[in-house]
């Protein structure tokens, strides 16, 4: 099964399919490949299958023609590899455009647009001088860039080329960011470079640093308090994430240092009037600090709502912001009528707007679903807050981290740089009891007299798909009273025999059959719209015309241009847990086929199982892998610098 990467919610539909095609159109509409493209495709297949190493395709001698092996009984022999013969250097005429350079290297002309977008107007010259810059184009893999470079450079191409090593270092760091890391340890990068046939990984890293392609940081060293030497780590990262992380750390320190010196008596009165002890504790913490972290489950969302109300009663400009439109809706249901989304607040579409200095015109901001904040979004948000503004980051520490790079909320809590208020308000009912146990590593059997939690065992992926469709279309509407349109299916990955692609196809056939005449979609289809990395917005297809695919996303009309549909829209009856984070539905069906066992973690299970408000069905085909994941497999670690930056600033401030 394709794994549910930390970047899931940000991924486009096209990017989730591995690799980039090397086909060009032929006159009859069928794919046509040049000799170089044929060799490139064969090389990629050989490397992916493990038949050959990437290094074996560099500067190899010409292969003599051999007779095709005779067929053997029962077993069919593989055809000779087209990459066995060297690809001759393809001349590129002076002044050639991007499409011509791509064609000469056996790459599809369709990459011309993305290459120009990434490399700029001089993309043709850049690719001619350094073919491995093709790796900067989303979806291109190292094996494909190697084949492209070999076609353009011929005998000059080798695995030790500095240009190749530099491009691989950047590519590895970009891939790491998709998995949530803002930096990687130098030892990890060296190992990855060696695995990709770079002969001198240390020299490659030095060259990348000298060129300014990456930045290096040192963590650890002498600990004066402990009077001993701690381990020193060398971390490498791309400047965009390094700058965001340092800007965020500086901004959070600014809010702490310029926050209120002490709480007035009116804050104490507001705390006394709070509806619960946890809410009162949060009010007192926000009264005396410019930065506060607040952790708790779904029921604990009432506490920041009470804080905002208390601040407004004191004449402060206070707002609550959620990560998703669904999160905003739930805040409204809890009494916060003016709740906004983080994206809407930053864009100026929602909330108080900005003052004459460009800062957000508010005195207190409570951000819910804070674990969904990636480091770049968080940095932009904090930069928009004026000195003296109180920032309260609220979230459930058990859920999956952000789709983008970083683990902002976890790092803030772990740094102990600010007050941390832990809610004592438990989530109610059988689902709340089940999820609370998962949060501490226990998968308990719960009493569910109203069928709030149902376990459906299955033997294989085919049965998992069948039972999932049956639950959504028949069982849950009949037994629970939740219609199919309000039941969300969640599964660990997009691929596999019971991933989102297969489940969405089966659910569409049952719930909204049609020819998919609008780029694979029909009116009435449930979809997920990904307008930007890290944002997954549920919606419904309304219609389509020359302007694009028309969606209704929570009452907001959206038009997706025809050329963006494949990248930004996918069917949404079934989603991954990362796409579901920050949202809840009346009922959730979690499909766990056997091939999902290796992808389960405690945070994944916690997130998926907590998406249903009234009902949870678990289509269970992973045997003991589920309790094992809950008990023994915590969240996948991310390498970041925010915690250490905050700790250093906290020590410096005394």
N, C-alpha and C positions, 0 to 999 in steps of 0.2 A: 504494500500500500504506500502511496506517496505520502511522505510525512507532512504533518501540520507544522510548518516552519514558523518562527516568531514573526516572519514577515508576511504570513498568510493574508491577513486582512488587507495588506497593501498591494499584494500581487495582482497583476492584471490577469485576465483569463488566458491570454496568449502566453504570458511568461511562465505559466505553470507547466506547459509542455516543454520537456527538456530539449534544449538545443535550438538551432536555427537551420531552416532548410537551405539546401544549396541548389535548388532547382530553379530554372527559369522557364517562362512560358514557351510553348512551341506553337507552330501555326495551327495545329488542330486542337489546341486547348489542353493537350496533355503535357506533363512535365518533360523538359528536355535538358540534358546535362552535357556540358562540355567535357572533354577528356580530363581536364584538370579537376572539374567538379566531381566526376566519377571517381577519380583517384582519392580526392578529399573525403568523399562520403565513405568509400571503402576503408580508408585509414581510420576514420572515426569509429566505424563499426568494429574494426579489428582491435582498437585500443579499448573500447568499451567492453568488449567480450572477454578481454584478457588474453587474446590470442597473441598480441604483440605489444611491446612497450612503445611509448611515444617517441623515445629516442631512436628506435630502430627505423623510423621513417626519414631520418636526416642523413643526407649525403651517402645513400646506399648505392652500391654498384648496380648497373643495369642487370636485370634478370634475363637469363636466356629463355627463349620460348620452350615450353615443355608441353608434352602431350597431356591431354585431359585424362585424368585417371578413369579407369573403367569402372562402371557401376558394380557395386557389391550387393549380394543378396541382402534384403531387409534394410540395410543401412544405406542412406543416400550420402555420397561424399559432398563436401563443400566445394563450391566453385573456387578457382584460383583467385587470390586477392588482386583486385585491380590496382592496389597500391604497391604491388611488388615491383612494378616498373617505375623508375623515377619520373617525376613530373618535370618536364623541361621548363626552363625559365620563359615566362611569357613577356614579350616586350610590351611596354606601355608607351604609346606615342606621347611626345611633349604636348602639354596643354590638355591632356585627357581629363574628362570629368570624373566625378565619383563613380558613376555607374560603369564607366569603361575600366577604371582601375579594379573595381570589384569583379567585373566579368573576367578580366585577365587573371585574377587570382582564384577563379572558380567559385566566387561568392555570389549570391543572388542579387539582382538589381534592386529588389525590394528593400535591401539594407541601405540604399543610397540616402533616403530620407532620415532614418535614425542616425546614420553615420554623420551626416551634415549637422543634425541637431546636437550631437555630442561633441564633434570635433570642430565645428564651425565652418565658415565659408572656404577655408583652406583644407578641407577634409581630404581632397584628392591628393594634394601634395604631402599631407601628413601620412596618409596610408602608403604612398609610394616610398617615402623615406623611412617609414617605420611601420611595416605591415602588421606588427603585433598590436598596434593601436586599435585594430578591429575588436580587441577584447573589451574595449570601453563601451561597445554597443551592447545594450541589454540582450541577453539570451545567447550570445556567442560564447562557446566553450574554448578552452585552451587547445584542444585537438583540432578544432576548426581553424583557429587563428594560426596554428602551426602549418596546417596545410595551405592556407592562404599565403603565408609568408614564403613557404617553399616554392609555390608556384611563381611568385614574383621575383624571388631572389636566386632560385636555382642552387648552384653549388655554394653560394655565399651564405646559405642558411645553415645554421647549426644550433644545437641545444644550448650552447654556451654563449650565444649572442646576448650582449648586455641589454639590448632593446627587449628581447624576450623576457629576460629575468625581471626587468623593471616593470613590464606590463603585468607579469604574473604576480608580483608583489602587490600591486594596486588591485588587481582582480581578486586576489585572496582576501584583502581587507574589505573590499566591497561585498564579497560573499559573506564574510564574517558579520558585517553590518546587517545583512538580511537575517542572520540568526540572532541579532540583538547585541552583538559585541560592539563597543566603541573603539577598542584597541585589542591587539593580540600580543601575547608574549613572543619575544624573539625566537625562543626555542620552538614554538609551534610553527612559526613561519618558516624557519629553517627546515623543519621536517617536511612541511608541505612542498617546499621548493625542491627538496631532494626527491620526493615522491614523483615530481613532474620532470625529472631528468635534468634539473639544473645542476651542473657538476660542482660548482662552488657556491653554496648557499650564502655563506658569510660575505663573499665578494658581491653577490647580488644585492644583499641588504645594504651594504655600504654604498653601492652605486645608486640605489634608490634613494638613500638618504642624501647623498651628494647632489643628486638632481633635484632635490626638494619634493619628490613625489610623495614621500611619507615623512612623518615626524616621529621622533623618538623621545621617550619619557623614562625616567628612573623612579622606581618606588622602593621604599624600604631603606635600610641602612641603620645607622646608629640610633638607638632608642635611649635618649638621655634618662627618662624616668626609670626604665628597666635596667639601665647600665649594662646593656648587652647589645650585640650586633644582630639586627634582623636580616633576613634574606633580602637581597637586592634583586628586583625584577626589572628587566628592560622591556618596555612596552612600545609597540609601534602602532601608529594609527594614521588615518587620513585627516587632513587639516579641517575638513568641514565638521567632523564629529569632535575633534579636539577643541576647536574654537567654541562649539556649542556647549560642550561640557564645562569648559573653563568660564564661559560667560554665565552659564547657569549657576555655577558655584559662587561666582562673584555677586550675582544678583541676589541669591538667597542670603549670602552673608550681609549684603547691604540692607535687606529687609530686617534681618536680625539686629544689626547694629544700630539702625535708625528707627527701630520700633518704639513703642510706648515705654517710657521709663517705669511707670507703675500704673496700676489699675485704680481708677477712681471709685468712690463709694457707689456711684450709679451702676457700675458693672457688677458689684457685689449684689446689689438689689436685683439686677437682671438674672444673675445666677440663681438666687434664691427662688425666683419666680419660674425657673425652668421646670419642665414637666417630668424630668427624670434625673437621677443622680449623675448619669453619664453626660447628659446635656449640660447640667450645671458645671461639671468639671471642664467641659469643652469651652463654655463661656468664660470661665475664670482663666483658662490657659490663653485664650485669644485676647483677653483683656490686657495681659502683661507681656505678650511676645508678638513680634512681627511675623513669625513663622511658627506654625503648629502642624503636627501630623496627627491625624485621627483615623484609627482603624476600627473596622467593624463590618458586619454583614449587611444584608438588605434592610433589616429592621432598624439598623443604626443610622440609616439615611435621615431619619427624623431628627437626629441630634444637630447636624449642621443646618437643617431647616430652622430649628429653634434658635441656633446661634445667629443666623441672618435676621430673624425676626427681632431678637433682643438688640442687635446692633442698630437696626432701623428705629427701634423705640427710643434709642439714645440720640437720634438725629444723624446717624452715619449713613453714608451711601454704601449699602451692603447688597451683594448679589451672590447667587449660587449658580454654578455652571456645571453641567454634566458632559460626559464625553460624547454621548449619542443623543439623537432626537428622542429615542425611547427612554433614555435616562432622564431627559428633561421632562418628558410626560409624567414619569413616576414622581418627580419632585413636585410637579403641579398637583398631582393627586394627594400629596402629603401636605399641601397648603402653601407651597411656594409658587404663587401665581406668576411671578416675574422671572422664573428660572430661564436660563439660556444654555446654549451649547458652547463649548470652548471655541469651535470653529466660527460660529456666528458672532461671538463676542470679539474675537480677534479681527474679523472682517468688517466689523461695524454694522452688521445687519441686525444684531440683537444687543440688548443691554444699554448702558448709559452713554456709549460713545466715548470720545476722547476729549481731554481738555486742551487749552491753548498750547501746552507744551508737548502734546502728542501722547501723553500718558492716559491710560484708562481712567475715566472720571469716577473713581470709587475709593472707598476707605477700607473696605473689607471684601475679600473674595474667597468664597469657599468652593474649591474644585472637587467635585465628586468623581468617582471612578479614576482616581489619580494613578493607579497602576497602569492605566492605558496611555499615560503621557510618555511619549518618546522624548529623548533628550533635546532634539531640535525644536519641537513644539513647546516644550517646557521652557527652553531658553528664551524663545520669542515672547512667551507669556510673561515671564518674570521681567524681561526688559521693558515691558509695557506698563509695569507697576511703578508708581511714584514712591519716593521715600515716605515712610510713615504708613504705607498701606499694609494692612494685615492680610497675610495669605495663609489659608487653612487647606492643607491637602488631605482629602478624605478618601478612603478606599478599603477594599477587602484584601488583606495581605495574602489570602489563599488563592486568588485567581491568577490566571496567566498574565505575564507581563506584556508590555506594549508590542504592537506589531512592528514598530520602528526600533532603531538602535537605542540602547540604554535600559536602565531599570530605576528610573528616577525615584519613585515612591519608596522602594525597598532601600535604596542607598541613603535617602534622607533619614529614614527610620533608623537604619543601622549606624549612621554617623553619630547619633545622639547629640547633634548640634542644636536641637530645638526640643521643646516639650512634645511628648508623645502621649496622646490620650487614647486608651484602649477601651472601647465600648463594652459595657456589661449587659447590653440588650441582645438577647439571643433571637435568632430567627425562629418563628413559631412553626408548629405542625410537624408531620412526619418528614417532609422534605428538609425542613430546617434542622431537625434532629440528625438526619442522615448526613447532611453536608457538614454540620458542626463536627461530627465524628471524623469525617474524611480530613478535615482541616488539621486534626492532631494525629493523623495516621491510622485511624481505625475505621474499618468498613463494617458497620454494625447492622444487624437486622432490626428494622423498626416496625412497629405496629401501624398499619394503615387501614383502618376500618372503612374509610371512604374511598379505597383504591387510589390513594394519593401517590403511592409508589408501587409499581408493578414490575416484576422481573420476568422476561420472556426468554427462556433458553433456546438456542438454535444450534444446529450441528455444523452448518457450513455457510459460506457467503451467500449462496443462492437462497437459502432459507432465510437468512438475515434480511435480504432485500424484500422477499415476499412478506415476511411478518411485519417489517417496517411500514410498507405500503398499506397493509391490512390495518395496522394500528391507526395510522393517520386518517385513512379514508372511512373506516368502519368502527373499530372498537372504541377509540377515544370519543368520537362524537356520540356514540350510542350509550356508553357506560358513564362517561364523565360529563357529557354535555358541551364539550369544547369542539367547535367546528374545525374542519380540516385547515381552513385558512388561518386559524389561530394556534396551530400546532407546528412546532419547529423541530426538524430532524437535525441532529448533530452527530458527526462522525469524525474520526481522527484525520482523514486525508482526502485529497481530491481523486487520486488514482486507486487502483485495485478493484477487486471484484465487488466491493460494496462501499466504494468511496462516493464522494458527492456527485461525480459525473454519472455513475451508474444509477444511484438513487434518484437523482433529479430526472433522468430519462424515464425511470419507472414511475415516478410520482406524476410527471407531466402526462404520461400516457393514461394514467388512471384519473387524474383530477382535471386536466385541461388539454385533451388531445388536440393535435393540430399539425399542419405541415411545417411549421416554423418558417413561414414565408418572409418574416422580417429578420433576416440574419440569424435564423434558428429560433426566433421567438414569435409568439402569437399573443394577441390581446388576452389579458387575464392571467398570463404567466407570472408566477412569483419570481422575482429576481433580486440580486444583490448588485448595487451600483457602487463602483470603487472610483470616486472622482479624484482621489489623491492617495498617495501611500499612507497606510494606516487608517483609512476611513472606509468602512463597509456599511453602506446605507441600504436597508431593505426597501423594496418597492414592488410595484406591479406594472406590467406593460399595458399601456392604454391604446396606442396605435403607432403607426410609422408613416413618414412621408419623405419628401426630398430633403427636409432639414435634418432628419434623423429619427431615432427611436424615442418615442414619447413615453415617459414613465410618470407614475404617481408615487412619490416617496414620502409617505406619511402626510399626505395632503399638499405637498409641495410639488408643482409640476417641474419636470426635468426633461430636457431634450439632449440626447447623446448623439453627436454627429456620426454619420454612417461609418467613417473611417476609424472611429474610436470605439464602436460597439464591441468588437471582438476583444479589446483590451480592458474595457471598463465594466462590462455587463456579463453576468453569468446567471444561470437559473438558481433560485434561492429557496426551494422547498427543503433542501439539505445544505447545510453549511458546516464549516469546521468550527472548533471551539474558539479559535482566535477571532473568527468573524463574528461569533455570537457574543463575545465578551462585551460587557457594558449594556447588554440588552436582555430582556426577559419576555417570555410569552406565557399565555395561560397554561399551555401544556408543552412538554418537550419529550421527544423520543430520541434516546441516545443509542445509536447503532454501533455495536462493538463486534465486528466479525473477527474470525480467528487471526487474520493477517494483521490486525491492529495491535496485537499484544505487545510488540516491541516498541510501540510509539506512546504507550501510556505512562503518564507520570501522575503524581498526586495532584499537582496543580491543574493538569488537564482534566482529570476526573472531577475535581472540585468545581472547576468552571462549568463543565458540561452538565453536571448533575444539578447545579444551582440555577439553571436557566428557566426552569418551569415554575410558575407561580402556584398553580393548583394541582398539577399532575406531572409525574415523571414515569416514563416507561423506559426500561433498559433492555434492549435486545442483546442478550448476553451470549457470546460465543468464544470468549477468551479464557474460559476455565479459571485457573488459579492466578492468571496474570493480573486480573483486576485487584484482588486483595493484596497481591504482592506489590503492585505499583503504588497503591495507597499507603502501604506500610513502609516501603523501602526505597521508593524512587521519588525524591523531591523534585522541585523545579529544576530545569536544565540551567546550569550556571551560565552567567554572562560575565565577560571581562570588561569592566568599566573603570573609570577613574573618579567618578563623582564622590563616592564615599571618602576616598583618601583626600581629595581636595577639600571637602567640607571639614574633615577631621583636622587637617593642617591649619585651616583658617580658624577653627574653634580653639585649637591650642594657642595659636598666635594671639587670639583675642583674650586669652586667659579665662 
